[in-house]
Amino acid sequence: MTEKAKPIFEKGIFWDVNFENIDYDAKYKFVIERVFERGDVDDIRNCRRYYGDGKVSDVLLNTKFLPETRMYLASAVFDKPVTEFRCYKLRQSNPTLFPY
């Protein structure tokens, strides 16, 4: 069995953890959420290449938080209605003040 090569991500995405010790397979949810939250287009491509669209889509549909712009990006990338995302439903149940 061949081992997949580690994906290449910008180190700044994982600013709060030891980048060299990240276990990409055991902590896949953390990695996928963080890449979609803070990564650029190349990081997102590498993430999708490494984990596959099915796994990435499942994680993002069930994540508790994504910035609004990234939530809509994930919706467009995976062709899923934004209303299916858990983070969207949580945001609707906890409205914030109207942004002037």
Secondary structure by P-SEA (a helix, b strand, c coil): ccccccccccccccccccccccccccaaaaaaaaaaacccaaaaaaaaaaccaaaaaaaaaccccccaaaaaaaaaaacccccccaaaaaaaaccccccc
